[in-house]
């Protein structure tokens, strides 16, 4: 009995110590760490996606690299955290890299994850060795509206209200329509839709609104590392305005896929993996 009581006291004291002295850090994401290479790759999924979107990609690198695969809080069934924002997520990813002493990682980001890769390499240019941006632009809103200007205090309440008041079926049908425009491989669509369905509606609305207000076109001037920009087939018809958005990124190399839609890792897998291998392993 004394031994049991002593163990309980030790455990309680340890928990108190960790809470009081801040030894437990809560990050706005969950991570799967695989592989054992000296060089690390950080995989950042896109909006409302699970880190599982990288499963087929990272299997090609785990023998030679340590892979950190993220899923952001509030997306794809991961418990949401308060104060979600693009800048908060950027800062906390950087804090994780520093806290875990991940030396000069390569960041591979899809969609919003690509935006985060650009932001991190801009604000912390000495921290990263390379970035791969998979179908993302420095300012997506400006592609649709060339006169777009981001708002300093953007009110996302309307978007959050719109998303949170939708019925389950209305939300599902919206995601089904959207995914048909983003992912050509029909065998992958239902899984991708399920990630959205498992996402927290408030985080979904807030982050969609926040990322839509993000403009990195000037910031990317600070990027020093090599940058591979992989873009979907349809964007090859808009090379002028797309590459104009990237004009301040002097290290950029542009490659346009041969087929498919936004989820290039699924829709043009062989081409995509060849580009990644050539760039990452060079």
GUDREN-831725 format. One record per residue (C-alpha): residue in three letters; x, y, z. Coordinates in steps of 0.05 Angstrom, whole numbers, padded with zeros to 5 digits, always signed. Example, Ala and Ser with C-alpha at 12.3 -4.5 7.8 and 13.67 -1.06 7.14 Angstrom:
GUDREN-831725
ALA+00246-00090+00156
SER+00273-00021+00143
***
This chain:
GUDREN-831725
UNK+00000+00000+00000
UNK+00056+00048+00018
UNK+00091+00031-00048
UNK+00027+00046-00086
UNK+00016+00112-00050
UNK+00087+00133-00063
UNK+00078+00118-00138
UNK+00015+00160-00141
UNK+00050+00218-00106
UNK+00108+00214-00155
UNK+00061+00214-00215
UNK+00021+00272-00188
UNK+00084+00312-00173
UNK+00111+00298-00243
UNK+00046+00321-00275
UNK+00046+00384-00232
UNK+00119+00398-00249
UNK+00107+00390-00323
UNK+00046+00436-00322
UNK+00077+00489-00277
UNK+00144+00493-00311
UNK+00116+00487-00382
UNK+00152+00424-00401
UNK+00092+00398-00440
UNK+00081+00438-00503
UNK+00014+00433-00539
UNK+00020+00444-00613
UNK-00038+00457-00662
UNK-00023+00394-00701
UNK-00009+00320-00695
UNK+00053+00288-00724
UNK+00073+00220-00750
UNK+00148+00209-00749
UNK+00176+00154-00794
UNK+00243+00137-00825
UNK+00313+00145-00796
UNK+00354+00188-00844
UNK+00399+00245-00822
UNK+00362+00293-00868
UNK+00290+00308-00849
UNK+00229+00322-00892
UNK+00168+00357-00864
UNK+00102+00342-00900
UNK+00047+00394-00892
UNK-00022+00374-00921
UNK-00071+00422-00953
UNK-00135+00452-00928
UNK-00178+00403-00888
UNK-00133+00345-00909
UNK-00103+00290-00867
UNK-00029+00276-00865
UNK-00050+00210-00898
UNK-00049+00248-00964
UNK+00027+00238-00961
UNK+00027+00163-00948
UNK+00047+00143-01019
UNK+00096+00201-01024
UNK+00134+00190-00959
UNK+00142+00115-00971
UNK+00191+00134-01026
UNK+00234+00173-00977
UNK+00231+00137-00910
UNK+00293+00093-00924
UNK+00337+00154-00932
UNK+00302+00210-00894
UNK+00266+00222-00827
UNK+00195+00242-00845
UNK+00151+00286-00802
UNK+00079+00284-00828
UNK+00032+00336-00800
UNK-00044+00339-00793
UNK-00068+00407-00769
UNK-00113+00413-00708
UNK-00187+00417-00727
UNK-00176+00381-00793
UNK-00191+00308-00811
UNK-00214+00288-00741
UNK-00157+00321-00702
UNK-00182+00357-00640
UNK-00187+00433-00653
UNK-00149+00484-00613
UNK-00169+00557-00600
UNK-00139+00616-00638
UNK-00128+00579-00703
UNK-00097+00624-00756
UNK-00048+00618-00813
UNK+00005+00658-00776
UNK-00005+00618-00712
UNK+00004+00552-00749
UNK+00066+00579-00783
UNK+00096+00601-00717
UNK+00081+00535-00682
UNK+00110+00493-00738
UNK+00174+00534-00731
UNK+00172+00526-00655
UNK+00167+00451-00665
UNK+00226+00449-00713
UNK+00269+00489-00664
UNK+00246+00451-00601
UNK+00262+00384-00633
UNK+00327+00408-00664
UNK+00308+00388-00734
UNK+00368+00411-00773
UNK+00354+00446-00839
UNK+00292+00405-00859
UNK+00262+00402-00928
UNK+00189+00424-00927
UNK+00139+00394-00976
UNK+00071+00428-00974
UNK+00007+00418-01013
UNK-00043+00475-01024
UNK-00049+00512-00957
UNK+00011+00470-00934
UNK+00049+00499-00994
UNK+00030+00568-00969
UNK+00057+00551-00901
UNK+00122+00526-00933
UNK+00130+00593-00969
UNK+00115+00633-00906
UNK+00164+00593-00863
UNK+00220+00598-00915
UNK+00206+00673-00920
UNK+00205+00689-00846
UNK+00259+00640-00825
UNK+00304+00634-00886
UNK+00362+00603-00848
UNK+00319+00548-00818
UNK+00301+00510-00882
UNK+00344+00475-00935
UNK+00293+00467-00991
UNK+00218+00474-01003
UNK+00170+00439-01050
UNK+00105+00475-01062
UNK+00052+00429-01091
UNK-00002+00468-01127
UNK-00004+00531-01086
UNK+00003+00605-01102
UNK+00030+00662-01059
UNK-00039+00694-01064
UNK-00095+00651-01090
UNK-00146+00708-01084
UNK-00105+00752-01131
UNK-00107+00698-01184
UNK-00183+00705-01184
UNK-00183+00780-01172
UNK-00120+00817-01196
UNK-00139+00879-01154
UNK-00143+00839-01089
UNK-00115+00871-01026
UNK-00112+00832-00961
UNK-00148+00862-00901
UNK-00110+00877-00838
UNK-00168+00858-00792
UNK-00207+00808-00832
UNK-00274+00789-00802
UNK-00286+00714-00813
UNK-00351+00709-00773
UNK-00395+00708-00835
UNK-00357+00650-00867
UNK-00355+00612-00801
UNK-00430+00622-00793
UNK-00444+00599-00864
UNK-00405+00535-00854
UNK-00429+00518-00784
UNK-00503+00527-00801
UNK-00502+00478-00860
UNK-00534+00411-00849
UNK-00491+00349-00852
UNK-00519+00331-00921
UNK-00511+00402-00947
UNK-00439+00403-00925
UNK-00427+00334-00955
UNK-00457+00354-01022
UNK-00414+00417-01023
UNK-00351+00377-01010
UNK-00371+00325-01062
UNK-00378+00380-01115
UNK-00313+00413-01094
UNK-00273+00348-01093
UNK-00297+00331-01164
UNK-00262+00396-01185
UNK-00199+00383-01145
UNK-00185+00309-01152
UNK-00191+00270-01217
UNK-00176+00201-01188
UNK-00246+00178-01168
UNK-00219+00123-01124
UNK-00189+00176-01077
UNK-00247+00224-01075
UNK-00288+00193-01020
UNK-00229+00190-00972
UNK-00213+00263-00986
UNK-00286+00282-00974
UNK-00285+00243-00908
UNK-00227+00287-00884
UNK-00270+00348-00894
UNK-00330+00315-00860
UNK-00287+00299-00799
UNK-00261+00370-00795
UNK-00286+00419-00743
UNK-00334+00467-00779
UNK-00310+00529-00742
UNK-00238+00515-00759
UNK-00258+00498-00830
UNK-00293+00565-00839
UNK-00241+00606-00802
UNK-00180+00577-00838
UNK-00213+00581-00906
UNK-00227+00654-00893
UNK-00158+00668-00864
UNK-00120+00633-00919
UNK-00162+00668-00972
UNK-00138+00734-00942
UNK-00064+00714-00943
UNK-00017+00748-00991
UNK+00056+00724-00992
UNK+00077+00757-01058
UNK+00123+00809-01027
UNK+00146+00766-00969
UNK+00177+00711-01012
UNK+00232+00759-01032
UNK+00268+00736-00968
UNK+00270+00662-00988
UNK+00342+00637-00998
UNK+00333+00562-01006
UNK+00319+00525-01071
UNK+00244+00521-01085
UNK+00208+00471-01131
UNK+00139+00494-01152
UNK+00095+00437-01177
UNK+00031+00460-01211
UNK-00030+00424-01237
UNK-00041+00413-01312
UNK-00094+00467-01318
UNK-00047+00521-01293
UNK-00002+00512-01353
UNK-00052+00556-01390
UNK-00039+00613-01341
UNK+00037+00612-01335
UNK+00041+00688-01342
UNK-00002+00709-01283
UNK+00021+00650-01240
UNK+00095+00661-01249
UNK+00084+00736-01240
UNK+00060+00720-01170
UNK+00126+00685-01158
UNK+00170+00739-01189
UNK+00201+00755-01121
UNK+00222+00683-01110
UNK+00288+00682-01146
UNK+00303+00609-01128
UNK+00239+00581-01159
UNK+00237+00525-01210
UNK+00169+00514-01242
UNK+00143+00447-01267
UNK+00072+00435-01293
UNK+00040+00367-01289
UNK+00017+00329-01350
UNK-00053+00311-01327
UNK-00103+00314-01270
UNK-00124+00366-01221
UNK-00104+00397-01154
UNK-00083+00333-01118
UNK-00023+00321-01163
UNK+00005+00268-01116
UNK-00054+00224-01137
UNK-00072+00249-01207
UNK-00002+00249-01238
UNK+00035+00205-01189
UNK+00094+00179-01230
UNK+00111+00249-01258
UNK+00103+00280-01189
UNK+00148+00229-01154
UNK+00201+00237-01208
UNK+00201+00313-01197
UNK+00206+00304-01122
UNK+00262+00253-01126
UNK+00303+00295-01173
UNK+00297+00356-01129
UNK+00301+00326-01059
UNK+00356+00276-01072
UNK+00399+00322-01115
***
